[in-house]
Amino acid sequence: MKVALVHATTTALNPIEDAFRKIAPEIDLLHFMDTHLLSMLEESGSLTPEIARRFSKLISLAAESRPDCIQLTCSAFNPLTSILQPLCRVKMFRSDEAMLDKALQYERIGLISTVKETPDALIDYLQARQPNCSIESIVDPGIIHLLFQGKQKEHDERVRTMIAEMDGKVDVIVLSQYSLAHVANQVETSVPLLIAPEATAKRCFEYILQK
């Protein structure tokens, strides 16, 4: 069993590897990464044709490795799956879809993000499946870079502040990115707090078993 993981940031590596080791350690993980994609997205503010072409190269390389499925790990690039899936014979999963499907069990959904473009990608998915769902979003743009700079303590403190601000206003809180997953162990909330990595690993494993 083999899963190709497509990354746009190094911060996704540990969370998703830890999740697969816990859920399905027998799966071989192949990593495909282009860290310049996030810089391009932050500069442009949207998924431009140039970004789509660059991202599609990663997907092509991943597909050529003949995995059982391809798993994205960066939420901001999820909209590209609908464009690229028809061009790829290998099943491709969005980074967040398993987590968001759980979130849709609740009426009021809160999103916590540290990349400006991420909430739009998640909101589009949620509203496409449940048009009348209530969504609150808090984003602190760019603080993901604190992790790149080795400032995890400051990063985590700011994320905890966002979670505290959201708690009590919604029925479930979603930590939108893999880079946020570790913060879930640092807080206690009055509502469920969802993270993506383990839900993602479980969905990939179930998909492979059903093939």
Disulfide bonds with the S-S distance in Angstrom:
none
